[in-house]
């Protein structure tokens, strides 16, 4: 059972100064989580390509760059743009882009020639927009998650695609996010079985004189098992893991990785706005603030861990239990899934020692305009 951290170190001295619901980010905890991840990967920042879908704030990306992390990945053209603007030396857009989205990536690559930009492809059709450009490509391998990528058994097709890319072929992307759905006791075995298949593919490519320079695996739930996989310790290629949630953490990641020193670095401050029944209160943190995509309960209360959040509506979160907080009391909510929760907010309050030191735009939230011709600068 997950033991929540004490709320005292997270409380604001003057919470009445903030409109709620509000996103609170704790930079010192972010830095400690970066330290914990570097420890997990043996102290080598080159083994980590964090996914910025979680961070979404330029100063947090710059904090990671300052810690020696030079390689990032993202899912949207806006996240790519913010990463480049923050000074990231190397960013992979780890999402299949076509049409206007591909054209926008080329625009960004031209605007930021000092950033090495790469994309994912799984077919020659997806390779076409990058021909002759400075954009490199990773071949996306379906790890068994069945979300994107080409089946690893289609070796002839993968070989042909790598040959077609030529010098733009950078390596393989193997995201095994479905490890989160495997029982914890079986997770390492299942992850290693996937990496065994991946190594067989790499060996096949190398026997065809195709250089696999980099291999990217493992979001948060599988990250420790990539590090315990011995063939990744000294391979012919660069191996990087790509967890992003660990920068802030949430209920899910803290349950998955309880022994690595991680702590919550992002909370939602909410206010009790109603007491509709004897054992129920309602706060202003519905699913438009704390994401409900990972299920109910959507969060836990650091200051009242005995209370039970219920099913939210858009702006309301009912909470049941005894010894309920009073109307107007502030609640500190730890999301079950932090990434889309951060995406719900335009601004974040950066909190140090109980004080809001500054507010910052969540500049990578949402998406860009409808086409490259209408991008708002």
SULZI-V731295 format. One record per residue. N is the residue number from 1. D_LAST is the distance of its C-alpha to the last C-alpha in Angstrom with 1 decimal. Layout:
[[N:D_LAST] [N:D_LAST]]
This chain:
[[1:46.2] [2:43.0] [3:43.7] [4:40.8] [5:40.1] [6:41.4] [7:39.0] [8:40.1] [9:37.8] [10:34.8] [11:35.7] [12:33.8] [13:36.0] [14:34.4] [15:32.9] [16:33.4] [17:30.4] [18:28.0] [19:27.1] [20:28.1] [21:27.4] [22:25.4] [23:24.2] [24:26.1] [25:25.4] [26:28.1] [27:27.0] [28:30.6] [29:31.4] [30:28.3] [31:29.8] [32:33.2] [33:32.0] [34:30.6] [35:34.0] [36:35.7] [37:33.8] [38:34.6] [39:38.2] [40:38.2] [41:37.2] [42:39.8] [43:37.6] [44:35.7] [45:31.9] [46:31.8] [47:33.3] [48:30.2] [49:27.0] [50:25.5] [51:23.4] [52:20.2] [53:20.2] [54:22.3] [55:20.7] [56:17.0] [57:16.6] [58:15.5] [59:18.7] [60:20.9] [61:19.7] [62:20.4] [63:23.7] [64:24.7] [65:23.8] [66:26.0] [67:28.8] [68:28.9] [69:26.9] [70:25.1] [71:24.8] [72:22.6] [73:21.9] [74:19.6] [75:19.5] [76:16.0] [77:13.2] [78:11.0] [79:13.9] [80:14.1] [81:10.6] [82:11.5] [83:14.9] [84:14.0] [85:11.9] [86:15.1] [87:17.3] [88:19.1] [89:21.4] [90:22.0] [91:20.2] [92:21.8] [93:20.0] [94:23.2] [95:22.7] [96:23.9] [97:21.1] [98:22.0] [99:20.9] [100:17.2] [101:16.6] [102:18.4] [103:16.7] [104:13.3] [105:15.2] [106:16.4] [107:13.1] [108:12.2] [109:15.8] [110:15.6] [111:12.7] [112:14.7] [113:18.3] [114:19.8] [115:19.0] [116:21.6] [117:20.1] [118:22.6] [119:22.8] [120:25.7] [121:28.0] [122:31.3] [123:32.2] [124:32.3] [125:30.1] [126:27.3] [127:28.1] [128:27.7] [129:23.9] [130:24.2] [131:27.3] [132:27.0] [133:23.6] [134:23.1] [135:22.4] [136:25.5] [137:26.9] [138:28.8] [139:31.3] [140:30.9] [141:34.4] [142:35.4] [143:37.1] [144:38.8] [145:36.0] [146:35.7] [147:32.0] [148:30.8] [149:32.4] [150:35.5] [151:38.9] [152:40.3] [153:43.6] [154:42.2] [155:42.7] [156:43.5] [157:40.1] [158:38.3] [159:40.2] [160:39.4] [161:35.7] [162:35.7] [163:37.8] [164:35.4] [165:32.5] [166:34.5] [167:32.9] [168:29.6] [169:31.6] [170:30.7] [171:32.6] [172:33.0] [173:31.1] [174:33.5] [175:32.1] [176:35.1] [177:33.5] [178:36.6] [179:38.6] [180:37.5] [181:39.9] [182:42.8] [183:45.3] [184:44.8] [185:48.2] [186:47.4] [187:43.8] [188:44.7] [189:47.1] [190:44.8] [191:41.9] [192:44.3] [193:45.6] [194:42.2] [195:41.8] [196:45.2] [197:44.1] [198:40.9] [199:43.1] [200:45.4] [201:42.5] [202:41.4] [203:45.0] [204:45.2] [205:42.1] [206:43.5] [207:46.9] [208:45.1] [209:43.8] [210:40.2] [211:38.6] [212:36.8] [213:34.9] [214:33.2] [215:33.9] [216:31.7] [217:33.4] [218:33.6] [219:31.4] [220:32.7] [221:36.0] [222:37.2] [223:36.0] [224:39.4] [225:41.2] [226:39.3] [227:40.3] [228:43.9] [229:44.0] [230:46.1] [231:45.1] [232:41.5] [233:43.0] [234:43.7] [235:42.5] [236:41.9] [237:38.2] [238:35.5] [239:35.4] [240:32.6] [241:32.3] [242:29.0] [243:29.3] [244:26.3] [245:27.8] [246:30.1] [247:27.4] [248:27.7] [249:30.6] [250:31.8] [251:35.2] [252:35.2] [253:34.4] [254:36.8] [255:39.5] [256:38.8] [257:38.9] [258:41.2] [259:42.7] [260:39.9] [261:39.1] [262:35.9] [263:35.0] [264:32.5] [265:29.4] [266:27.5] [267:29.3] [268:28.6] [269:30.2] [270:31.9] [271:34.4] [272:37.7] [273:37.6] [274:40.7] [275:44.2] [276:45.2] [277:48.2] [278:50.6] [279:48.8] [280:45.2] [281:42.3] [282:38.8] [283:35.6] [284:32.1] [285:30.7] [286:30.8] [287:29.0] [288:25.7] [289:25.7] [290:28.1] [291:27.8] [292:31.0] [293:30.4] [294:32.9] [295:35.6] [296:37.5] [297:37.8] [298:34.1] [299:34.6] [300:37.3] [301:38.0] [302:38.4] [303:40.4] [304:42.5] [305:42.9] [306:45.9] [307:44.0] [308:42.8] [309:39.5] [310:39.9] [311:37.9] [312:34.8] [313:33.6] [314:30.1] [315:30.4] [316:33.9] [317:35.5] [318:39.3] [319:41.1] [320:44.9] [321:47.5] [322:50.0] [323:49.4] [324:46.2] [325:43.8] [326:44.0] [327:41.8] [328:38.9] [329:39.2] [330:36.2] [331:36.0] [332:34.2] [333:33.3] [334:32.9] [335:31.1] [336:32.9] [337:29.6] [338:26.9] [339:24.1] [340:23.4] [341:24.4] [342:21.5] [343:19.2] [344:20.6] [345:19.2] [346:16.1] [347:17.6] [348:20.5] [349:23.3] [350:24.3] [351:28.1] [352:30.7] [353:34.4] [354:33.9] [355:31.4] [356:27.7] [357:26.4] [358:22.8] [359:20.3] [360:17.1] [361:14.3] [362:15.1] [363:11.6] [364:12.9] [365:14.5] [366:14.5] [367:12.7] [368:9.7] [369:9.9] [370:13.2] [371:12.8] [372:11.0] [373:11.1] [374:9.2] [375:6.3] [376:3.8] [377:0.0]]
